[in-house]
Amino acid sequence: MIKLKSIAEETTESINSILVHSLTDEQAVQVADLVEKAVIRGLLEGQHRAVDAAKRCARHDEEEARRYSEAIRHENDMLIATLSSLR
């Protein structure tokens, strides 16, 4: 798994390569931070969609839907914590 910081830095370098004027070092750090936050927001949105899908699929059994939802949230929280610790 690529570290979250590496993803943000690679994306920042890609952004920098298409700009007419290169980012300053300070701007590059700020852009990398924004990219990192966007990746986390994307993961959270994916979690919300997965939870909604689990609830729809297990509509017939509320307890089962709750277990699926909790498992999805737990796994995603673990992923975000792991990625964040890799910074």
Secondary structure, 3 states (H helix, E strand, C coil): CCCHHHHHHHHHHHHHHHCCCCCCHHHHHHHHHHHHHHHHHHHHHHHHHHHHHHHHHCCCCHHHHHHHHHHHHHHHHHHHHHHHHCC
